[in-house]
Amino acid sequence: MRSKILFVALLLILISSCQLGRFIFYNFADIKDYKIFPKRDLLANNNPFVFPKGKSDAARVPKGLTIKGKEVGFDKFLSENKTVAFLIIHNDTLVYEKYFGGYDSASIVPSFSMAKSYVSALIGCAIDDGLILSVEQPVTDFIPELKKNGFEKVKIRHLLQMTSGLDFKESYYDPFGEAATFYYGTDLTESTIHLTLKREPGKAFDYTSGTSQILGLILTRALKGEDLTHYFNRKLWFPLEMEFDGSWSIDKNNGIEKTFCCLNARARDFAKFGRLYMHKGDWHGKQLISSKWIEQSTTPDEFEAGTKFYKYQWWLMDGDPDKAFYAQGHLGQYIYVNPKRNLIIVRLGKDYGNVNWQSIFASYAMTVD
């Protein structure tokens, strides 16, 4: 009996303190991973904003889809494709809200890489507050430890646009790779300051989570003692009148935020972030982020290897006449924003299913005014 207790105790120590132990025990990233990491809390507003519910009329709510020549009900389609939450907000009115697989409006879902778009917003707030001079400021102004790795020419803009030239393998299947190190590791600062470059900045687009973690460390250094979650809480979370408490996962107790992922919230509160961007940073008459930043963040720019489909940690609908944009996370987490149609769609899931969700969003957008 004592040997079993000792084994369990040693296993728990291994899991809590060792990257490899966490990887072996938890395996690949899961929708319930918010439970396995330490966190910092975000506080609900005592007077939350609640999207008014509209009538579910045929003009605004999808009834079905034609899949391989067969008509499939929309609810069934969502359920069969691993969706746990799907919200449609048109003209600031909640016209569709459904949950599946035992989830409901109070269920927590981790953002995964949707958090990158929130980090972009916080960079904008920090520039508004004078904590960061501009996107042209060198990374090494905040993380001088990276000078030895040749980061002097890397600017914040390069990080935001994923053109920094960072050497980072975006694979979660290698327990010793960078992605697993960042996700399961317990010292993100140490891991970040050891990152290197594979090319000069501004030469090619290369999506990497390490890039967004560097942005998070820049914010942490710029805040000079205030933790990033607290700054986020007072600048955006609480002012957005969130209905529920949330959290941001951190690498260890009293550690730093996993800014490439791991913001934990409910579907309705994710939708409010989309609403903020749809209204160009204005929230009921108060400008939480400058409209200029919103515009810069979501307008394509091909300067120094910028692309038509990505800008400042947001994905852009390349070729879309509506110029919609979206935050996207692992397992198919989405906040889709279409300002022209006054439309927000939130899709959260256990997996992507067999679906191109961007095309679903774009097709639905064409049906609303």
TALINGI-V398840 format. One record per run of one state. SS is the DSSP state (h for helix, s for strand, l for the rest). FROM is the first residue (numbers start at 1). TO is the last residue. If there is no record, write none. Layout:
# TALINGI-V398840
[[SS FROM TO] [SS FROM TO]]
This chain:
# TALINGI-V398840
[[l 1 1] [h 2 17] [l 18 18] [h 19 26] [l 27 32] [h 33 35] [l 36 38] [s 39 42] [l 43 51] [s 52 53] [l 54 63] [s 64 67] [l 68 69] [s 70 73] [h 74 80] [l 81 82] [s 83 90] [l 91 92] [s 93 99] [l 100 108] [s 109 110] [l 111 111] [h 112 128] [l 129 137] [s 138 138] [h 139 141] [l 142 143] [h 144 149] [l 150 154] [s 155 155] [h 156 160] [l 161 165] [s 166 167] [l 168 177] [h 178 184] [l 185 187] [h 188 193] [l 194 195] [s 196 197] [l 198 208] [h 209 223] [l 224 227] [h 228 237] [l 238 245] [s 246 250] [l 251 256] [s 257 257] [l 258 262] [s 263 265] [l 266 266] [h 267 278] [l 279 281] [s 282 283] [l 284 285] [s 286 287] [l 288 290] [h 291 298] [l 299 302] [h 303 305] [l 306 309] [s 310 311] [l 312 313] [s 314 316] [l 317 324] [s 325 329] [l 330 332] [s 333 338] [h 339 341] [l 342 342] [s 343 349] [l 350 356] [h 357 365] [l 366 369]]
